[in-house]
Amino acid sequence: MADHSSLEQLLDLVEGRLDPEHARLVERTLTGEHAETMRWLAWFRDTASTVCFTGPSPELVGRLHAMVPARPGLLERLTGRLRSATLVELSNGGPVVAGARGATTEPARQLLFETPDGTDVVLRLSTLADGGVRIDGQVLADQPDRDVAFLAGPFEQLVRTDEFGEFGLEVPADVVRAERERDPLLLIGGDDDLIRIDLGGHLAGDARKDT
């Protein structure tokens, strides 16, 4: 390129950051097709600044949503034969280390659930400093690799167990406070079954009592 203007000066010229006198000096250094290109870019910038783009109408948005298949919910994704697990043991465990993932030092609650076919699920509930609850669990089964969903009203959280059947998730404080209204539960899905664990009364106050 035979022009003597630096790239920074050309960008400043196109984007309108030069004062009129400096802009004329830079324009005079441009020759031939480069000058024409710069004039076109300046015109495009000025024209674009006057164009107002508006969003689609509610009617169009509704039509587009109707054309797109709905995303399956957690219940649909965790398909299978539903089995309810029964709480067989509830106790307070040892203290949680202060500062670990925001947990307090109060004892964690340990819950043991079992299903009719003998699958056990161990849960450890720790109250966090902000009022939320950390749930660490383990599925004790021949095939421990499972999807785990926590549901509480509109709140959903989906995690996956590791090779040992262990998983962890955190429940926000507002969900814990609305526990009685939201009926929190865990759904643990395997290849051909779905385990339901009702957590109502276990996230907050009732779960802090020794049995």
N, C-alpha and C positions, 0 to 999 in steps of 0.2 A: 504494500500500500504506500503510495507516494505522499500521502498527507502527513503533515508534521504534528498534528494534534495527538496527544496521548489518549489512551483508551479511557482513562478517568475523565478527561475533559469531554470526550465524546458522550460518555454516559451522562455526565452532568448536563450537557447540552440537550440531550434527548429528554431527560427527566425534568428539565426546566429549572435547574438549580443555579444557573449562571445569571448574573445581572445582564441587562441588555447590551452594554458596551462589550463585556467579555464574550457574550454569545456571538456578537458580530465578528469579533476577532477570530474566534474559533471557526466560524462558518467560512471566513475568507481563506482559511488554510485548506478547505476541502475542494476537491476537484472532481469534475465529471460525474460518474455514476455514484460516487460516495456522497457527493453533495445532494444528489437527488434522493438517495436512500435516507439521509438524515432528515431531509424535508418531509419525506413520507412518514418517517417515524414520529416526527414532531406533530404532524397532522393527526396521526393515529392516536397519540397520547391525548391531544386536546379533544378529539372526538369521543374517545372512550370515557373521558372525565364527565361528559354530559349525559352519558347513557345511564339510565336507572333500571336495574334488573329487579324484578319482583318475583316472589315465590309462587309456586303453583297454587291454584285455587283449591279450597277444601274438597270440592267435587272431584277434581282430578286426583287428589291424594287418595280419596276414598275408592275411586275406580282402580288405581294402581294396587292398593292394599288388597282389594278383592281378587285381583289377578294373581297375586303371589300366594302360594300355599302357606298356611299358618305353620309356624315353627312348633314342632311337637313339644309338649310340656314334659316335665320330669317324670310324671306318672306314666306317660306314654312311652318314654324312653326306657324306663325301668320296668319292662313288661315281665309277666310271668305269673306263677301261682302265688297268691298272697297268703302269707302266714303271719299271725300275730305272735310276737315274742312276749313272754311273761317275765316280770321282774322277780327274781328269786333271792336277791341279796342286795342290800344297800348299807354302806358304811362310810365313815370318814377315814381317809387315808392320811398319809404324812403331809407335812407342809410343803407348799410350792415355793421354789426359790424366788425371792424377791427380785423383780426386774426381768424375769424370764418371760418374754413376749407380753410384758405389761401385767403379769399376774401378781396378786397379792400374796401374803404369807399365810392366809387362812387355809385350813386343811381342804384338800380336794375331796370331792364326793366320788365314791366308787360304786358303780352299779353293775350287776350281773344279770343279763337276760338270757333266756333259753327258749328255743322253739320246740314243738312236739317231736321233731325228728332228731333232736339232740344238738343242733347248732347253737353254740354259745356266743354271745356278744358282750364284751367287757367295755364299759365306758368309764372314763375319769373326767369329771367336770370340775373345772377350776374357775373361780370368779376373778375377773380381770380388774385392774385398778379403775377403769372407766365404767364399771358396772356390767360389762359384757361377760360372756362365758366362753371359755375354751373347752372344747370337747375333744379328747383323745380317746380313740377306741381301737378295738381289735376284734376281728371276726375269727372265731375258732372253728374252722371247718376244713374238710378235705380239699376244697377249692376256695381258698381265701381271697382270691383276686375278684373284687366286686366293685360296683358303683355304689356310692353312698350319697343319698340326698337328704338334706335337712330342709323341712318345709314348715313354715309358720305364717299362715295367712298368705299375703302376697310375696313374702320373703322366701327366696329359694337359694340354696347353695349346693353345688354338686362337686364331690371330690371322688378320688379313686384310691382304693387300698393299695398298699405295696405288696411285695411277694410274701410278706408274713401276715397279711390281713390287717395291717395297722393303717390308721387314717387319723387326720386331725382337721378341725375346722373351728372357726370363731363365730359366735353369735353376737351381733351388736346389742348394745345396752337397751335401745328402744324396743327391740324384739323381746328381750328378757322381761322388761317392764310390762309388756302387753301379753305376757304368757297365757293368762287365763282366757283372753279373748281370741288368741290365735291358734290354740291347740297345737303346739309344736310336736313334730314327730320326725323320726328317721325312717327312711326307706333304704333297705340294703338289697340290691339286685344281683342275683347270680345268673347262670345260664338259663335256668328253667324255674326259678323261684324268686319271690319278693318278700323280704322280711319287714314287718312293720313294728316299730318301737315307739310307743307313745311316751313323750317326755313332759307332758303336762304335769306341773307340780314339782318337777325335778330341776328346772333351770335356776329358780330363785329360792325364796324362803323355805319352802317345804323340804327342799333337798339338803338343807344345812343342818337338819336334825339328825342326831344319831338314832339308829334303830337297835 
